[in-house]
Amino acid sequence: MTKSFSIHMAVCHSTSPEITTSDKGTHSNAKSSRIDMDNLKEIMRRNKAEISAELKNHGVQPDQIIECRRMFHESEQGVRTFSEAIATIHFNKFKSPLVTDYNFTELIDCFERQRKHHQMEADRRNGSMCYGNLPPQHIEVIQKVDKRFDDSYSIYYELSKYMFLIKFGWANIFH
């Protein structure tokens, strides 16, 4: 989510918040988290390949189903991330030791738009919408797909939340 969160920040604002550099640990944590994010993406890529192979062994062309379920879980994670980010900003906007003169109202409005977008994407893929003409005997395999994506995106969500807290200097408040 580091890259995703940074992209969303760039979409929301033409300038980034002023962040003091007195906390050198924050920058090393961000670098470490970027490495962790790269590792997480590699794990997710391998999971997708394993799931795809398992479905093909059962005679199912998995690409569309897997992509649909991946998008569902990614969108669900986006809703969680932006909903929590908005709540965190409301609760802590005057407690940030790293941010000065920052327009949180604009950021909240942008995050709300992002949350709504993710919610619409999740709603489009909710329930059995992704399964199409999938034979009933393969539903169990798709449930494994969902479990793996759910696990992967839960980790992704926790990392996103941590990066958000670091970005505004709130990580120490919560830990």
C-alpha positions in Angstrom: 0.0 0.0 0.0 3.0 2.3 0.3 3.0 2.9 -3.4 -0.8 2.8 -3.6 -1.1 5.2 -0.6 1.5 7.5 -2.1 -0.4 7.5 -5.4 -3.6 8.3 -3.6 -1.8 11.1 -1.7 -0.6 12.5 -5.0 -4.1 12.3 -6.5 -5.5 14.1 -3.6 -2.8 16.8 -3.3 -0.4 18.6 -5.5 1.9 19.1 -2.6 2.8 16.8 0.2 2.6 17.7 3.8 5.6 19.4 5.4 7.4 16.7 7.4 10.2 17.5 9.7 13.3 15.3 9.3 14.2 15.2 13.0 12.8 11.6 13.3 15.3 9.6 11.3 13.6 6.4 12.3 10.5 7.3 10.3 12.5 7.4 7.1 14.2 4.0 7.7 10.8 2.5 8.7 9.3 3.8 5.4 12.2 2.2 3.5 11.8 -1.1 5.3 8.1 -1.1 4.7 8.7 -0.5 1.0 10.8 -3.7 1.0 8.1 -5.5 2.9 5.6 -4.4 0.4 7.7 -5.7 -2.5 7.9 -9.1 -0.7 4.1 -9.1 -0.1 3.5 -8.4 -3.8 5.8 -11.3 -4.7 3.9 -13.6 -2.3 0.6 -12.5 -3.8 1.9 -13.2 -7.3 3.0 -16.7 -6.3 -0.4 -17.3 -4.6 -2.2 -16.3 -7.8 0.0 -18.7 -9.8 -0.7 -21.6 -7.5 -4.4 -20.9 -7.5 -4.4 -20.6 -11.2 -2.6 -23.9 -11.6 -5.1 -25.6 -9.2 -8.1 -24.4 -11.1 -6.6 -25.4 -14.5 -6.1 -28.9 -13.1 -9.8 -28.9 -12.5 -10.6 -27.8 -16.1 -11.5 -24.2 -15.2 -10.1 -21.2 -17.0 -9.2 -19.2 -13.9 -7.9 -15.9 -15.1 -11.2 -13.9 -15.1 -12.5 -15.5 -11.9 -9.2 -14.9 -10.0 -9.0 -11.3 -11.3 -12.6 -10.6 -10.3 -12.0 -12.0 -6.8 -8.7 -10.2 -6.5 -10.4 -6.9 -7.4 -13.1 -7.6 -4.9 -10.6 -8.2 -2.0 -8.5 -5.2 -3.1 -11.6 -3.0 -3.1 -12.7 -4.3 0.3 -9.2 -3.5 1.6 -9.4 0.0 0.0 -12.7 0.7 1.8 -11.3 -0.5 5.1 -8.1 1.5 4.6 -9.7 4.8 3.6 -12.5 4.5 6.2 -10.0 4.0 9.0 -7.7 6.8 7.6 -10.6 9.2 7.7 -11.5 8.2 11.3 -7.9 8.5 12.3 -7.6 12.0 10.8 -10.7 13.2 12.6 -9.4 11.9 15.9 -5.8 12.9 15.6 -5.5 15.9 13.2 -4.3 18.2 16.0 -1.8 15.6 17.4 0.6 15.3 14.6 4.2 16.1 15.5 5.4 15.9 11.9 2.8 17.9 10.0 2.4 21.6 9.9 -0.1 23.8 8.1 -1.8 20.9 6.4 -5.3 21.0 5.0 -6.9 17.8 6.5 -10.3 18.8 5.2 -9.1 18.4 1.6 -7.4 15.1 2.4 -10.6 13.8 4.1 -12.7 14.8 1.1 -10.3 13.0 -1.3 -10.2 9.9 0.9 -14.0 9.9 1.0 -14.0 9.9 -2.8 -11.5 7.0 -2.8 -13.5 5.1 -0.3 -16.7 5.5 -2.4 -14.9 4.4 -5.5 -13.6 1.2 -3.8 -17.0 0.5 -2.3 -18.6 0.7 -5.8 -15.9 -1.7 -7.2 -16.5 -4.1 -4.3 -20.2 -4.0 -4.7 -19.8 -4.9 -8.4 -17.9 -8.0 -7.5 -19.8 -9.0 -4.4 -21.2 -12.5 -3.8 -21.3 -14.8 -6.8 -21.0 -12.1 -9.4 -17.4 -13.3 -10.2 -18.3 -16.9 -10.6 -20.4 -16.7 -13.8 -20.7 -20.1 -15.3 -18.4 -21.8 -12.8 -19.5 -25.4 -12.2 -20.6 -26.1 -8.6 -17.8 -28.6 -8.0 -15.2 -25.8 -8.4 -16.8 -23.5 -5.8 -14.5 -25.1 -3.1 -11.4 -24.1 -5.1 -12.7 -20.6 -5.4 -13.3 -20.5 -1.7 -9.6 -21.3 -1.3 -8.9 -18.3 -3.7 -11.0 -16.1 -1.5 -9.2 -17.3 1.7 -5.8 -16.6 0.2 -6.7 -13.2 -1.1 -8.4 -12.4 2.3 -5.2 -13.3 4.1 -3.0 -11.4 1.7 -5.1 -8.3 1.7 -5.4 -8.4 5.5 -1.6 -8.1 5.7 -1.7 -5.4 3.0 -4.2 -3.5 5.1 -2.1 -3.6 8.2 0.9 -2.4 6.4 -1.1 0.4 4.7 -2.5 1.5 8.1 1.0 1.5 9.6 2.4 3.6 6.7 -0.4 6.0 7.1 0.3 6.4 10.8 4.0 6.9 10.1 3.3 9.5 7.3 1.7 11.8 9.9 3.7 10.9 12.9 0.9 9.1 14.7 2.5 5.6 14.9 3.8 6.3 18.4 0.4 7.3 19.6 -1.0 3.8 18.7 1.9 1.7 19.8 
